[in-house]
Amino acid sequence: MANKQRTNKSASKRFKVTPTGKVTHRSPLRHLKANKSKRQLRSLKVTKEIPGLMGKKIKQMLGKM
């Protein structure tokens, strides 16, 4: 009897799969903000898509494949 596939909990907290199937994430922004420019901080707040094979692997970790 095969084991159930488990969702990777660390991945589920960091990544999201959109209704169209794209994998998105937010850049980590925790400390040392004073050294970064305002432009860099703004760009880190935007959610970004993860393309290609890495996106496929994350979907597999989330049990969406």
Backbone hydrogen bonds, N-H to C=O, Kabsch-Sander energy under -0.5 kcal/mol:
donor,donor_aa,acceptor,acceptor_aa,energy
8,N,61,M,-2.5
9,K,7,T,-0.8
12,S,8,N,-2.1
13,K,9,K,-1.3
14,R,10,S,-0.8
15,F,11,A,-2.5
16,K,24,T,-2.0
18,T,16,K,-0.6
18,T,22,K,-2.9
21,G,18,T,-1.9
23,V,50,I,-0.5
24,T,16,K,-3.0
24,T,22,K,-0.5
25,H,48,K,-2.1
26,R,14,R,-0.6
27,S,44,L,-0.8
35,N,32,L,-0.5
36,K,33,K,-1.0
41,L,37,S,-2.3
42,R,38,K,-2.4
43,S,39,R,-2.1
44,L,40,Q,-1.6
45,K,41,L,-0.9
45,K,42,R,-0.6
46,V,42,R,-0.7
48,K,25,H,-2.9
50,I,23,V,-3.0
54,M,51,P,-0.6
55,G,51,P,-0.9
56,K,52,G,-1.6
57,K,53,L,-2.4
58,I,54,M,-2.0
59,K,55,G,-2.2
60,Q,56,K,-2.0
61,M,57,K,-1.9
62,L,58,I,-1.8
63,G,59,K,-0.6
63,G,60,Q,-0.8
64,K,59,K,-2.8
